[in-house]
């Protein structure tokens, strides 16, 4: 039997099991000239994706049946995300690409379809969960009979095997987990907000709150998957900001000291459609064990597709798609040490961020979908900023009181307000210190012209945008910068004639409880600080 190459340039004929009793994991594959499988990832809603959807269902079902100590077991694969995933920093895109690619390889093996390619869900055009993801006997539905009934039954089957998995970690892996906050197995299993138990949806019936009868995205998620929001997130012409609070737009989230506890902010793509789709789907999807839900991989397939579009847009414009030369060494050497290959072995070569930037090494591409028009005819970003740096002041905010900040509008920025929204997007970069516990909270941003105080009720006409964290319970004392598309809100004000060059916008920020059931008694006061607001036309 010929084995699938391990997404490398060599083929291997000897299969090695990571654990005693592991089985041969190989299957035939088509190869590109570079030695990797030449697959085309398709829109999950497309008719020609049906074979891949069927294989996906079969592969997930088989991975769920594997023994808990098998390196390809469904939950063992999901634990990689809990152990190692980055969010709110510049390693967000580059970590999830190999996670999906190695996973895609596992599905080829366990579905017995060597030509499987992972479908993606383009939520900008299909603003509901795919029908293929539902069913009481469908392994793509985490509420189905394929999944454990509750935490107790899961723990009975998995605790010992997971402990053995933890005890197999080498010193470098344990050092990474210490940075993350997992100082031992007990901490990882059920010791804090980042543990397995804290992120596990129980009972099974709440594994996903969207249903076949109510599959539509709603609320802020529906707003933030709109094509114009996504296109705005793809317009920036730099990979990452020179500094987290720099008053300009970047494609990626800000730089950070490491990928575990280095949350510094969220750019548009990560902070708006990515976070909101996770949270709006409900169940286990808002947690760091969202990788238990098969929908996770379709969602992140779309995120990866958008990164590929941005990269090709940059190339067509003759611009870099990489970190700045001064930043590249720190970015490239960040270690990713928990990926598992097709043989069930820990990946020991190509284990840093710099090894995973190029999509070409994986041998896949995407069919055309939302955003591709930016590659066909890439626009240049305006990058006209109104900098509030000279007027920064710290304002406390809570669930009851708003923090206030004023931004003076220069003439160059005001002149962009009459341009069509298809050509210009307006972004607010809002820096704040979150409350210590952010679970169940939404941070709302309101806007009014000079002389008016924004109304800060959640349904206020002055609402300009909002932000929700994904996957984190506890925050930190460091400032966090979120980029919010405020184009529609600014156009509403411009239409009233209240915005003039040299005038001022008044921003207000307040926290709101969107899911009080997640606010534990120990969560503490909902209090934070608004530090600054900058606005930009791109």
N, C-alpha and C positions, 0 to 999 in steps of 0.2 A: 504493500500500500504506500502511495506517495503522500508525504505529509504537507500540510499547509506551511509555507514559510512563516517565520515568526516576525513578520513585518520588518524583515531585515533583507540584506542583499545576498544572503546565503541560504541554501536549502539544507535541511538536516534529515538524516536517515535513521538516526538512533533516538528512540523515545526514552525519556527518563521520567520517572514518577517522583513527585516531591515527597510523597509519604508512602509508607509501606502499604501495599494493597492498591496503589493507584493504577489506573488502567491506561491502555494506549489511547492517546488523545488525537490521533492524526486522521486526516481526511484529504481527498484530492482537491486540487485548486487550479484555477487558471492563473497564469503568471503574466505580468507585464515584462517589458524588456529589462527593467531594473530588478526583477526578481520578486516583486510584491504583487499581491492580487489586484488586478485592475478592475475595481468595482465602481459602479455608479449608484450613489445613494439617491433614492427617489422620494418624492412627496408621498407620504403615507396615504393620502386621499386619492392618488392617481390609480387608474385601472391597472397600469403595468407594474404597480408595486404589490399586487395581491400575492404573488408567489413569495416575495420577501416577508410580507406580513404573516403568511401561513408558516413559513420557516421560523420566524421570530417566535410565534406562539409555541411551536414544537420545541425550539431550543430552550426557551424559558422553562417550560414544563419539565424538560429533562434535567436542567440545572437545579430545579427545586427538588428533584428526586435524589440527587446525589447525597452521599453520606455527609454529615456535618463537617467531617475533617478532610473532605475532598477539596483541593485548591480551587476547583471551578464551581463548588456549591454556590447557589444563588446568594445566600447570605454572606458567605465568605467574600464574594465579589463586591457586595454592597458595603461591607466593612471597610474596603479600601477607601471609599469616599469619606466615611466617618473618621478614619485614621489620618487622612492626608490632604483632603481637599482644601484649596484656598478660595476665599471670597473676600471682596472688598479690597483687593490689591492687584498688582500688575501681573500676577501669575495665574489669574482666573482662567483666561482662555487657554494658555499653553499647558496647564495641568489637565484640563478636561479632554483635550484632543487625544492624548495617548490612552487615557482611561476608556474612552469610547472605542478607540481602535483595537485595543487588546480585548475588550468585551465583544466587539464585532467578530473577532477571530474565534472566541469561545462559542458564540452562537453558530458559526459555520460548522464547528466540530460537533456540537451536541444536537443540532438540527439535521445533521448529515447532508447539508446542502453547502458544498464548497463555494458556490457562487452567490451566497447570501450577501447582501449589502444592507446596512442598517438604514431603515427609512427615517425621514425627518418629518416633523410637524410644523408646517408654515402657518403659525397662528395668526399672521397678519391677513391672510386670505381665508383661512378656515378657522373661525373664531369660536370653535367648540371642540371638545375632546373627540377624537376619532371614534366612530362607532365600533371599530375593531377592538377597542380597548375595554369593552364591557362584556360581562357574561358570568353567570354563576359557576360555570365549569370552564372558564376561559383563563388560562394562565397569565394573560396580559392584564387581568383585573385583580388587584391586591385584596379585594373583598371576596374573592372566589374560594372555592374549596381546596385549591392548590396550596394555599398559604396557611400557616399555623393559626389556630383559633384565637389565641390570646397570648399574653406575655408568659404566663405560667407554663403553658405547653411548649412554647418556644424555648424558654430557659431550660426546661427539663431535657430537651433534645440537644441544645447548643452550648450550654455553659462550659462543660468539660472540654469539648472540642475547641471552643474559642480560647479557653485558658491555655491549651496545648499550643494553639497557633501563636498566642502572645509569647509564650515561653520559647518559641523558635526564633524570635526576633534577635538580630545581631546588635552589637553595641551602637552602631550608627542609627539603626531604626529606633532603638530605645531612646537615644538622645533626641531624635526628632519628636517622639511622643512626649518626652519631658517638657520640651518647648511648648507643645500643644496643650499641656495641662494634664496629660495622662501619666501619672507618676508610678503606675503599677496596674496590674490587671484589674484589681478590684475597683480602682478609680475608673478605668475604661468601661467596665461592665455595668456598674450602677452607682458610681461615686459622685457624679456631678452633672451639671446641665449638658455637658458634651458627651455623656456616656451612652452606651447602647440602650439601656432601659429608658433613659430620659427622652430618647429620640424615637422610640418604638411606638407605633400606633396600636393600641389595644382597646377593645377587642378587634378582631378581624373586620367586623362590619363597618368600622370607621377608617379603614385603610385608605379610602378615597371618598371625599364627600360629593364630588360630581357623580352623576348617575346617567344611565342611558336615557332616562326620561328628562333629565335636566343637565345636559352636557355643556351648555353655553358658558363661555367666559363672561363674567359680570363685573360690575363695579369698576375700580381703577384698572384692573387687568385688561378689560375690554378697551379702555381708553389708551393704554400704553402699548398695545400690540398694533395699533393703527399704522398703516404703511408710512405715513408722514413722520411719525415719531421714530420709527426704525430708520428711515432714510436720514433723518437728522442725526441719529446716533452714528451713522456711517460717514458723515461729511467731514469730521475732523481730519487733519492731515498730519498729525503726529501720533505715535504709538502710545506715549504716556507723557503726562505733564512733567516739566522740569522739577516742579515741587508740588506737593499735594494741594496747597492753597493757591497755586498759580491761577490767575483769572483768565484762563483760556481753556478751550475744549481739547480733549484727547479722546482717541477711540477706546483706550483701555482705562481701567481704574488705577488709582495712584500707586506710586512706589511705596514700598514698605520694607522693614528690616528682615522679615522672613515670611514664608507663606502660611504659617500656622496662626500666629497671634498678631499679625501685622495689618489689621483692618484700618485703612486710612480714608476710604471713600469709595464711591461707585460712579463710574461714567454712565452714560445714558443706557447703553445696551444691557449692561449688567444690572443696574439699579432699577430700571423701569420694566421692560418686558420680561427679562429673566426673573427677577425677584417676584414680580406680581403674578406671573403665570404659576410659579411654584406655590405661592401663598393662596391664590384663588382656587387652585385645584383641590386644596384641602387634604385631609387625611394625613398621610405620612410625607406628602410632597413638600410641606413647609419646613421639614427638618433635615438634619445632616444625614439621616438615613433615607432620604428621598430616593436614593438609588435602589431601594427595595421595590418601588413602583416601576414597572416596565415603561410607563409613560416618560419617566425621567430621561431615558436614552433618546427618545424621539424629540423631546424638548431641547436637550443639549445638542442633538444633531443639528437642529436649526440654528442654535447659537454658534456652533462651529462653522456652519454654512455662511453665516453673516460675517464671521471673521475672514473666511476665504474671499468673500466679495470685497471686503475692505482692503485686503492685501492686494488683490488684482486691480482694484481701483487705484491704489497707490502706485503700483507698477506702471499702469497706463499713463499716469500723470508724471512719471519720472521721479517719484518721491520714495523715500525709505518707508518700509513697513516694519522696521526693527527699532529697538530702543536706541536712544542717542549713544554715540560711541563712548561717551564718558560713563554712561549708565550700564552699558552692555556687560561688562565683567560681573557686576553684582547680580544682574538678572540671570545671566547664562549659567552661573555656577550653582544656583539654588538646587538642592538635591530632592529628587522624587524617588523614594526608595521602596514603594509598596506594590508596584505593578507586578502582575503575574502573567506569564506567557502561555502559549498554547500547550506546552508540555506540562503545565502546572508548576513551573519553577519561577522563583523570584527573578525578575529582570535585573541583571548585574552589569550589563553594558548599556551605554546611552542612558544614564540615570540622572541627568541634569536638565534644567529647563531649556538650555540652548540646543539640546539634542532634538527637541520636539517642535521647533518653530516652523519647519518647512513641511507643508502638507504633501509635497511630492514624495517624501520617504514612505508614505503609507499606501500610495497607489490608488487612492479613491478620488472621485470628483462628485459634484452634485448636479442634478438637473436644474433648469432655470426656475427661479421663484422670486419672491419679493426681494428687491434690492439690486437685482441683476442689471437694471437700467443704469445704475451708477457706473458700471463697468463699460456699458455700451457708449455712454457719453458722459464721462465724469465731470461734474462741475467743480470749480475752484471755490474753496470756502472763503467767505469774506473776512472772518476773524476781526470784526470790529467790536472792541470791548469797551465797556464802561467800568472802570475800576473803582471799587469802593474802599481801597486800601487806606486812603488818607482819612477815611471817616469811620474806621472800624470801632465798634464799641461792643462790649459784652452785655447781653441782655438775657436775664433768666426767663425761662418759659416752663410751663407745666400743662397739665390737663385743663387748668382753669384760667391761666393767664398766658398771654402771648408775649413773646419777645419781639421787639420792633427794631427794624433797621431801615435807614433811608439810602437810596441810591440816586445820585444826580445823573441825568441823561445828557450826554454830549450830543452835538448836532449830528455827527457822523452816525451815531447809533440811531437817533430819532429818524433820520432819513431812510433807514432800512425798514421802517414799520409799514411803509406803503407798498413794499415789494410783495409779489405773490408768495403765499406760504410754501408753494412748491419750490421756490428758489431760495428762500431765506428762512432759517429757523432761529429762534431766540432761546438761549439757554441761560438759566440762572445757576450759578455755582454757589451753593449755600454751605457754609462751614459752621458746624455746631458740635457741642459736646453732648452726647446722648445721656439719658438716664443709665444707671448701672444695669438695670434689667430692662430689656427692650421687647421681651416676648409679648405678643398680643397687642402691640402698639403700632399706630400709624402716625407719621409726622406730616402735618398739613401745613402748606405754605400759602399765604394769602397776599393779595396785592391791591393797592389802591393808589390813585394819583395824589400828588402833593396836596396837603391840606386835609385829606380824608384819612380816617382811621379804618383799616380793613375790618369788616365783620368776620369773626372767626368761628362761626358755627360750621360744623362739617358740611352742611348743605348751602353754605353761603355763596352768593354770586361772585364774591371776591376770591374764591378758591382758585389758585393758579396751578397747583400741582401737589403731589404727595409722594411720600417715600415710606417703604417698609423694609426692614431688615429681613434677610433670609437666613434661616438655619442657626442663628445665634440667640442665646438667651441672655448671657451676660455681656455687657459692653466693657468699656474701659474709660479712662480719664482723658484719652487723647482726642484732639479734634478730628472730626469726620467730615469730609466734603462730598456732597452729593450734587450731581448735575441733573437738573430738571428742565424739561422742555416746557417753556411758558408761552409759546407762540400764540396759541389760541386766546389765552388770557390777555396778552398784550394787545392783540388785534381788537378784542372787545373794548378795551380802554381807548385805543386809538380812534375807533369809530365814533366815540363820544366827543372827540375833540379836546380831551383833557390832558393829553400828553404834548408837551412843547419842549423844544431844545433848551437845555439849561434848567428844565424843571426837575422834579424829583419823584421817584416812585417810593412808596412806603410799603415795605414787606413786613409781614407778621408770621410768626411760627408758633404752632401749638401742637401738643401731643393729644391723641385721641385713642381710646380703647376700642379696637375693632373686634377683639375677642376677649371679653373679661374673664372667660373661663380659664384662660391661660395665664392670668395674672395671679401668681401664688401669693399667699399671705406674707411670705418672706420677701416679696419682690421689692418692697421699699417704695418711697415716694416717686411719683412720676415728675421728675424735675431735671432740666438740662439747661444749657446755655447756648444762645444764638451768638455767634462770634462775628460773622461777616456775610455779606451778599455781594456777588459780582454778577453782572449780566453781560451777555455777549451775543452778537449776531454772527452766524456762520453760514 
